[in-house]
Amino acid sequence: MTDLLSKFDPLIRERENLLATGVKDPFSLVMEEVLSPTVAVCNGKETILLGTYNYMGMTFDDDVRAAGLKALAEFGSGTTGSRVLNGTYSLHRDCEDALREFYAMDHAMVFSTGYQANLGIISTLAGKGDYVILDIDSHASIYDGCAMGNAEIVAFRHNDVEALEKRLKRLPAEAGKLVVLEGVYSMLGDVAPLKEMVRVCKENGAMVLVDEAHSMGFIGENGRGVCEAQGVIDDVDFIIGTFSKSVGTVGGFCVSNHPKFEILRLVCRPYVFTASLPPSVMATASTSIRKLMHSGNKRAHLWENSKKLHQGLRDLGFTLGTSEAQSAIIAVIMPDLEKGAMMWQALLAEGLYVNLARPPATPANMTLLRCSLCAEHTSEQVDQILGMFEAAGKAVGAI
Ligand SMILES: Cc1ncc(COP(=O)(O)O)c(C=O)c1O
């Protein structure tokens, strides 16, 4: 018998070697208690959270929690069914209404996760003979959506408008084309030049889908994302998003003004063949989305935090993924996995949690300490965070 798991031997060895250096497993941290959107107890110690994507800090919002408790009491703990069978409650419809209001768009479709939204929408829209053109640094869910469908896949260099244009011009004029972009790229926290890219797509007869997972709620005057901030929201055909970041719960969605959009509810397999989200999740999501429409002050505070952390880390001598803060993600570039893991552990010992990101999830084989800020971090917490980076960086020789 061939052991089907033997293909993972190199990864098992790499992990064992890393743990042999005395570093704890950075990918299995347990949060024993979560005290607020910005503090949890890890290894018995109060720890500042700087790697949760909880951008708007909605997880502990009083109205959001009350809505979840009420729905749990009134509708029960789960739907036990697909959206097209017994799995559509009034709460799912209400959540889709909230999304339509939030984006000022005609249609909204809720999925069980953002991963499934990408999987379903990309694989359903682009079929045999069509093309999906995507940024090479796209999220795994976008790649998996491509792998699940039957379209030809064409990748272009990250955020390179000319490369996108060149690829589009090489494709048959009459073929169906879906260009998939992200507003904010989650590894380095950089923003896409959507204005130019959307123009190039339209000039070349391509439909455009933008994944705004890391920009919803924060970027743009109304928090609609990079599409809004760059003035192209009316030219984009589909926006994908998630409830697992700014909205503060779990779930995914697609919004669109396309007049035929509703047919997707019958043909999109990751929508049809899975159970819908539980009532409590729908109620928390709807409440959170409606509050995010009126969260200008929180957005402003999150920008202040992001700029302050970026500037502070740069002043300490760390190498960062962007030259200025473009989003609420600040990526600190580490020389290699070993140093990255040592730094991650030293930060945790100081009382700070960040994400250790490593290839293949990262671009250019980089090891990153990814920081994501929250609108609920106080300015004093950002000062504390900088102090912890300074102490840990000196202790492991990273600065
Ligand atoms: C760009 C992007 N799209 C989609 C997703 C998937 O979202 P979810 O957590 O809702 O599955 C993520 C999650 O990390 C993401 O970063």
The ligand as an SDF file (V2000), in Angstrom:
LIG
                    3D

 16 16  0  0  0  0  0  0  0  0999 V2000
   -9.2270   37.8380    0.0830 C   0  0  0  0  0  0  0  0  0  0  0  0
  -10.0410   36.8230    0.8140 C   0  0  0  0  0  0  0  0  0  0  0  0
  -11.1270   36.3110    0.2260 N   0  0  0  0  0  0  0  0  0  0  0  0
  -11.8920   35.3930    0.8530 C   0  0  0  0  0  0  0  0  0  0  0  0
  -11.5780   34.9370    2.1050 C   0  0  0  0  0  0  0  0  0  0  0  0
  -12.4200   33.8580    2.7470 C   0  0  0  0  0  0  0  0  0  0  0  0
  -13.2280   34.3880    3.7410 O   0  0  0  0  0  0  0  0  0  0  0  0
  -13.9280   33.4540    4.8400 P   0  0  0  0  0  0  0  0  0  0  0  0
  -13.0970   33.5230    6.0620 O   0  0  0  0  0  0  0  0  0  0  0  0
  -15.2730   34.0750    5.0230 O   0  0  0  0  0  0  0  0  0  0  0  0
  -14.0280   32.0870    4.2670 O   0  0  0  0  0  0  0  0  0  0  0  0
  -10.4720   35.4550    2.7650 C   0  0  0  0  0  0  0  0  0  0  0  0
  -10.1460   34.9780    4.1180 C   0  0  0  0  0  0  0  0  0  0  0  0
   -9.0930   35.0270    4.6250 O   0  0  0  0  0  0  0  0  0  0  0  0
   -9.6680   36.4190    2.1010 C   0  0  0  0  0  0  0  0  0  0  0  0
   -8.5670   36.8960    2.6800 O   0  0  0  0  0  0  0  0  0  0  0  0
  1  2  1  0
  2  3  1  0
  2 15  2  0
  3  4  2  0
  4  5  1  0
  5  6  1  0
  5 12  2  0
  6  7  1  0
  7  8  1  0
  8  9  2  0
  8 10  1  0
  8 11  1  0
 12 13  1  0
 12 15  1  0
 13 14  2  0
 15 16  1  0
M  END
$$$$
